[in-house]
Amino acid sequence: MTSPGRSSEVRTDVLLLFVVVIWGANYPAAKYAIEGLNLFVFNSLRYVVAAVVLTGIFFARSSWRRVERADWLKLIRAGVIANVLYQIMFIIGLNMTTAGNSAILLATSPLWTIFIDARIHKAKISLMVWLGMALSLCGILLIVMGTRMRLEIGGAALLGDLMCLAAAFLWGFSTNLQKPLLIHYSPTQVALVMISAGAIGLSLVAVPSALTASWTAVDWRYYLAAILSGALSIGIGNVVWSYGVKRLGPGRTANYSNLVPVLALVISYFALRESLAPIQLVGAAITVAGVWLARR
């Protein structure tokens, strides 16, 4: 018979896998939307949609718990780091370096999460977690190698490399910043405040582009892709992610992010007809094995 604690962990695992599917599908959806929308406008639009969706979810299922004055600053800080600085670093870094570099460097975010968790919360890193993370990163490397994209270290791409690495660090940092807040507030309330901070910050960043954009000339399907991305990938996805951090801890939850490039690879193959090499299938299998090992 499965214990209540184990049943709760299994439910959390299933929910996190659901988020992985959503985030994996978000890559081809975002790639499609950016063809018709300015990059910063796209980010702003989907975050505004996410904030609206989260507001509806929260007030339909929960009640607002009064936030202590000291916690407001912590919530907004986590939101700005996760949903403004991370997004800006990722976008600029991706534009300055190769896709292969950015994929590998951003895949280090679970490692940053574990390192920061050990530093801030004095969490112990088990041997299985170390082995699982190393195996997953090896799998991701094979996936990127299968794209036949040239990997560059240094040179003109150095600044972009550093910005992508900074983005990975920011994601790991923000995941850990949520941990003490989730003790006092629900995952939905934490996500609502953080996403709202992101919506405001990214909207301010997008103002110059929005003022020069031709809104009526954009096909409605690009707007639909942005809306779905905001509602599912950011809105619902971040609620479940915060729930995972609360139930499983930052390190164990962050390891699921290594599955995102695997799903993105497969979904892009079918949705966008992108190439899928045998070495990428091997890398996908190794990545899944690494996640399974780290969860033992």
N, C-alpha and C positions, 0 to 999 in steps of 0.2 A: 504494500500500500504506500502511495506517495505521501510524504509529510506535507503539512500546509506550507512550510517554508520552502520546500522544494517545488511545490506547485506554483508558488508565487514567482520563483526564479524562472521556471519554464515559461510562464505567461510573459514575463519580462523579456525573455529570449525571443519569443515569437513576435512581440511588438517591435523589438529592435530589428529583427530581420525584415519586418514589414517596412520600417523606415529605410533600411538599406535598399530595398527594391524601389521605393519612392525616390531616394536620392540618386540611385543609379539611373533611373528613367529621366531624372531632371537634366542630365547632361545633354542628351539629344534634344530635349524640349527647349533648353536654354540656347543651344546652338542654332536651332531653327528660329527662335524669337529674335535673336541678336542680328539675324540677317535683315530684319525690317525695322528694328528699334535700336536707338542709340544705347550703348552699353550701360551708361549711368542712368538713363531714363528707365531702362528695363529693370535694373536693380531697385530703383526707387519705387516703381509701380508694383513690383511683386512684394516688396516689404510693406507697403501701405495695405495691399490686399491681405497679407498675412496678419497684420495688426487687427484688421476688421474681423477676420475669421476667428482669431484667438479671443477677441472681445466677446463674440457670440458664444463660443464654446465655454468660456469661463463663466459668464453670467447665466448660462443655461444650466450649468451643472455644479457650480460652486458659489460660494459667498466670499466677498472680499474680506481678507484679514488685514486689519490695520497695520501698516508698515511702520516700524520704528524709524525715527529720524535718521539714526546712524545707518540703518539698512538701505535707505533710499539711495544714498551715495554708492553703496556696494552694488546694488542692483543696476543702477545706471552705468556704473563703471564696467560691469560684466557685459552689459548690453552693447556699449560702445566698442569694447574690445572685440566681442564676438561678431557683431553685425555691422560695424562701420569700418574699423581699422582692418579687420581681417579681410573684408570684401575688397577694400581699396588696395591693400597689399597684394592680394591674389590677382586682381585684374591687371594692375600695372606690371607685376612680376611676370605674368603670363605673356603680356605683350612684348616684354623685353628679352625673354629667354625662349628656349625651345619648349615644345609641349612635353618632350621626354623628360627634360630637367624638372619642369614644374610638377609633373606627376610623381616623380620620385621624391622630391623635396617635400611636397605636401603630404605624401604618404608617411612621413616621419611624425605627424601630429600625435598618433597614439603613444609613441615613445616619449615625446615631450610631455604628454599628459601624465604618464607614469613617473617620469623624473620629477616633475613639479609636485605631483601628489606625494612622492616620497620626501621631498624637501619641505613642503608646507605642512602636510598632515602626518608626517612621519610614518607613512604607510610602507609596509615591507613588500619588496618585489621578489616573488618566488621564482625559482629556477624555471618552472613550467611557463610562466609568463614571459620570461626572458627568451626561452627557446621558441615559444609560439610567435612572439613579435619578430624575432630574427627570421623565422621561416616565412612569415607573411610578407616581410619586406623583400625577401629573395624572390618570392612569387611575383610581387609587383614589378620587380626589376625585369623579370622574364617577360611580363606582359608588355612593358614599355619597349623592350628590345625587339619584340615581335612587330611593333609598329614600323620598324625600319627607319625610325627618326634618329638623326644624329644627336648624340649626347655631347654637350660642351661643358667644360669646367673652366671658368675664367674668361679672359678676353672681353669682348663686347657684351657677353651675356652675364658677366659677373654680378653686376648690380641687380639684374633680374633674378638671378639665383639667390642672392641674399634676401631679396624681398619675398620670394616664395618660401624660403626657410623661416623668415620672420613671420609669415602668415601661418605656417604650421605651428610655430611656437605660440602665437596669439590664440589659436584654437585650443591648444592644450592648456594654456593659462586660463582661458575663459571657462573651460570645462571644470577646472578645479575651483575657480571662484564661485561656482554655483553650489558646491558641496555644502558649506556651512549655511547658506541661505535656504537650502531645501529642507533643513531641519525644522525651520520655523514657518515656511510658506510652502504652499502646494506647487508642484511642477508647473501647473497651468498658470498660476499667478506669476511665478518667476519668469516663465517664457513670455507672458503678455508684456511685462514691463521691459524685458530685454529686447523683444522684437519691436516694441513701440519706440524705444530709444534708437534702434536701427533704422526704422522708417523715417523718423525725424532727421537723423544725421545724413542718411543717404539722399533724402529729398533735398536737403540743403546743398549737397554736393552736385546734384543733378540739375539745379536751377539754371545754370548757364546753357546747358544742352537743351533743356525743356523749352527755353524761351525762343530758341532758333529752330525747333523741330516742327515739321509739318504733320500735325496730328491726324488730319483727315485723309492724308495721302497714304497712310499706313493701312495695310490689309487687316481686317478684323481678326484673322487667324493668329497674327503675331501678338495681338492683345490677349487673345484667349490663352496662348501658350504662357504668357507672362502671368496671367491670373491663376492658371492652374499651378504653375510653379510656386507662386506665393502661397496659395491656399494649402497645397499638399506638402511640398518640399520644406517650406519654411514654417508655415503655421502649425499643421499637425505634426510634422517631423520633429520640430523642436520641443513640443510638449512631450512626446514619447521619449526623446533623447534625455530630457531633464528627469523624467520618470526613471529611466535606466540608471542615470547617475545616482539618484536617490536610493534605488534598490540594490544595485550591483557595485556602486562605487565608480569613480572616474576612470581608473585604469581598465577595468574589465569592460566597461561600456565603450570606451574609446577604441578598443580592439576591433569592434564591429565595423569601424570606418574603413578597415582594410578590405572589406568585402565590396565596398561601393565601386571601385574601379573595375572589379570583376563583372558586376551586373551592368555597369555602364558600357563595358566592352561588348557584352552579349546583346544588350538592347540596341546599341548603336549599329551592330551588325545587321539586325533585322529591320530596324526603323530607318536607318540612313544608308544601308548597304555598304557599310565600311568593311574593309578587309579583316579577316580573322585567321591568323597564322597558327599552325600546330603548337609552336612554342608558347603562344599566348594561352592556349588551352591548358598546357602543362603548368604555366604560371598561375592560372586561375585555380587549378586543383591544389597547388602548393599553398596558395593563399588561404583557401578554405581549411586546409589541414592545419595551418598555423593558428587560425582562429579557434578551431576545435581544441588544439593542444593547450592554448592559453586559458581556455575555459575549464580545463580539467581540475 
